[in-house]
């Protein structure tokens, strides 16, 4: 979709509805969910058969070029609750530490480690001294492309949608990344075996991370644990300030994740 077409769609959503009725503002969220071969073998949650996970809170990350006046990061527990609620809606429930025989154990036993991190990613582009010459260097192009295009990026760059993907990869973006790992591999052999990863992002223009974070999580929620063959753009209402409801699932803080691909620490 060309940038102009996307702008028209956003305008149509903003102006939709009956005359005289103020439409709820929306934002376009780019979502992509990548699976590994091991992840494709997983059973999805089913009615009455939830999947339990051990949560890790990766924290806020400011990646790419620095920018004056960066937004303050949302409170970590607010982010944790938003993601936990969406995971629960899809059948993914956080395990809990309980006392059993004088020892703390996780119950019900988890099969996944799910790490969450969020923040902003800015492109790092070194423009040439003479713009007419061209040839500026794009230092973190692969990182930006991976955020908006995921594992399918090479196919996308060779076919339909290349112009749109390249345009989005040159924008300052906010993101939320939810990554599922194999719990037993992490627990028994301290290996990071990634199963799937959901990436949600929006341009930073005219909005703050606190404003768009609930919309990003809501957009990605129905796709958690579902592989997308191509990136998807979803139009989601921006929740008015103070309107987000916090559910009952809890998330336990974990060590910070220094890279976009969160690495789970040893778990109990």
Phi, psi and omega in degrees: 000128181287153181307319181296321179294320178298319179299320179294321179295317179298318179296320180297319178294320183293328183264357184293166179102180183287152178300137178086353178258125182285118181286148178289130181297144181235165174224148178270118182252127175270126183233134173218135180236117181257142177241147170267166176305321179295323180294328181291345179272354184289148169275134177281156174303146178228167180302121181080359180228074180289161174256128182261144183223154173263120186272142172233132180260103185288328177097181183279142178225130174254106188243152178086206184294143177285157180216138178291140176072033177302145180297147171294145182288142175296154178302133183305319182292331176296316178295316181302317181292318179302313182291319180298321179296316180293321176298318180297324178296335179262005177095010177258117184242140179285135174286167180230150175273123180232156180273129180218113181062034180083003180236152176273129177230161178267127181217134350297158181299130180277156172247346181235153161252126178243118181255142182232131170217162188207167179157213179224147179231120180250141175293147176246100184239124179263101182288144178292156179301323178248104182302333181292336182282325183076192176086020177297149181268137180247099192286324183243036181301316181299322179293318179293318180295322179295326180293316185269336185247341180064205184290343182273010189299322182296318177295322181293321182290340180266353185225209182296137178098000183300315183299318181293316180299315180296321178297314182293328181287350179256009180261147167294132187225146166267153181213157165229132179235127178243120185238130179255131177239163177284117182296315185294323177294322178290322184285316188272322185235008178056034178260143176266104179248099182285140181249311174206160180216127177254128180240125177240133181209156177217154173295150182276352186301122171074005181224163174254161179298321179299323181291319188263349183300314177300323180294320179298316181293319179296321180295318183282335186311306182296346180257359177301128180076012178234123183287135174255130179284333178221154174301147179241142175251119184242136179264118188234138177298144173277120182291131175301152182302131177085005184263356183284128178265133182264128182272187185275336181301145181245155179232133181266135179298142175233180179293152182295150179256113186284345182234162179303327177271099186295138180252113183289140177278168176305137183240159184293000000 
